[in-house]
Every structure is written in C-alpha cells, then in structure tokens.
Amino acid sequence: MTEHEFTLVIDGDLTDESCAAALFEVGCDDATFGVSDGQGYGEFIREASTLAEAVMSAIHQVESVASLRVMHLEPDNIVTMADIAERLERTRESVRLLIAGRRGPGHFPPPFSHSRERSRLWRWSDVAEWLGDIEPEEREAARFTAAVNAALELRLRLAQMADEIAAKELVSLV
C-alpha cells in the first residue's frame, strides 16, 4: 500500500458537526475537512494500491453523506506558466524558454485557453506527456486527474441541462 495525497473540493455544509461525524463514520478518518473562502474541501492522505483506488474510494465515501457532492480533484490539471515552473522546480524564465522553443526539444504543448501571453493556460497532463522524463506514475496521475475532473464537470453540467435529448447525446460520446 502507498500513501496518496490529494484534495477533493466539496459542495455542501462541512461546518455542520453532524456532517463531520458522518464523514468519519463512512471512513474518511484519513482526511482533514475545512472551508476556505466559502468552498469546502477535504485533504486526504489515503493508503491504497493506486491513486485511482484512493481517489475513487474517497469520492464514494464523501458522496455517501447525503448533503455532500465532490466537485473537483486537486492538484488541478489546469496550470499557468508559474504553476508549471513550480511543479517542475524550475524558474519561470526557464519554463518560458521551453514554451517559446528556445530550450528543450521544442513543440511545447499549445495552451488550450487564452492565447495572450499573460493569461495562457495549459493542461498539466499534456505538459507531463511532453516532458517524457518524469516518472511514469506522475504521468499517469496527471492523466487520471484530468479524466476525473472531466467526469465530475460533465456530471455537473448534465444535471443542469434542460435539453434531455442533448444530455443523452453527450453521454453517448463517452
């Protein structure tokens, strides 16, 4: 078993003592729950064979408490140039040169949003794939995080859609 550290962003009243007791009862005794700027979260250090097993069991346990819903898994897959530098333990200038193709093998993944230089965003999973020299477990964790967050986002958006036919069509894409 390996310890996996991650944070779940949670919708629901985590300040309610009965909610805290329910979370403990369902097995979330390996997490610290709190609220920051009105947003609930659970910071987990969970033993499991894989990150996927750890995260999925935590999501199921949290959501077994009727008033709670997991919205997002962190660390986030969406990153800025500063986030990339921090994760790679490099300077922002070093990462800027990688992005510009002046260092490294070239062909840095394109940003998926905001092509203006100051507000560009990348998917960490794309950057991790491009790097190639990071540990396979880290690349897989980036892929998994991207997939979980996409699934959680799709679940949220489908529930909000009034057009049931369109919602079913979206589900058929998966």
Secondary structure in CASP SS format (residue, H / E / C, confidence):
PFRMAT SS
TARGET T0000
AUTHOR 0000-0000-0000
METHOD secondary structure of the structure
MODEL  1
M C 1.00
T E 1.00
E E 1.00
H E 1.00
E E 1.00
F E 1.00
T E 1.00
L E 1.00
V E 1.00
I E 1.00
D E 1.00
G C 1.00
D C 1.00
L C 1.00
T C 1.00
D C 1.00
E H 1.00
S H 1.00
C H 1.00
A H 1.00
A H 1.00
A H 1.00
L H 1.00
F H 1.00
E H 1.00
V C 1.00
G C 1.00
C C 1.00
D C 1.00
D C 1.00
A E 1.00
T E 1.00
F E 1.00
G E 1.00
V E 1.00
S E 1.00
D C 1.00
G C 1.00
Q E 1.00
G E 1.00
Y E 1.00
G E 1.00
E E 1.00
F E 1.00
I E 1.00
R E 1.00
E E 1.00
A E 1.00
S C 1.00
T C 1.00
L H 1.00
A H 1.00
E H 1.00
A H 1.00
V H 1.00
M H 1.00
S H 1.00
A H 1.00
I H 1.00
H H 1.00
Q H 1.00
V H 1.00
E H 1.00
S C 1.00
V C 1.00
A C 1.00
S C 1.00
L C 1.00
R E 1.00
V E 1.00
M E 1.00
H E 1.00
L E 1.00
E E 1.00
P C 1.00
D C 1.00
N C 1.00
I E 1.00
V E 1.00
T C 1.00
M H 1.00
A H 1.00
D H 1.00
I H 1.00
A H 1.00
E H 1.00
R H 1.00
L H 1.00
E C 1.00
R C 1.00
T C 1.00
R H 1.00
E H 1.00
S H 1.00
V H 1.00
R H 1.00
L H 1.00
L H 1.00
I H 1.00
A H 1.00
G C 1.00
R C 1.00
R C 1.00
G C 1.00
P C 1.00
G C 1.00
H C 1.00
F C 1.00
P C 1.00
P C 1.00
P C 1.00
F C 1.00
S E 1.00
H C 1.00
S C 1.00
R C 1.00
E H 1.00
R H 1.00
S H 1.00
R C 1.00
L E 1.00
W E 1.00
R E 1.00
W H 1.00
S H 1.00
D H 1.00
V H 1.00
A H 1.00
E H 1.00
W H 1.00
L H 1.00
G C 1.00
D C 1.00
I C 1.00
E C 1.00
P H 1.00
E H 1.00
E H 1.00
R H 1.00
E H 1.00
A H 1.00
A H 1.00
R H 1.00
F H 1.00
T H 1.00
A H 1.00
A H 1.00
V H 1.00
N H 1.00
A H 1.00
A H 1.00
L H 1.00
E H 1.00
L H 1.00
R H 1.00
L H 1.00
R H 1.00
L H 1.00
A H 1.00
Q H 1.00
M C 1.00
A C 1.00
D C 1.00
E H 1.00
I H 1.00
A H 1.00
A H 1.00
K H 1.00
E H 1.00
L H 1.00
V H 1.00
S H 1.00
L H 1.00
V C 1.00
END
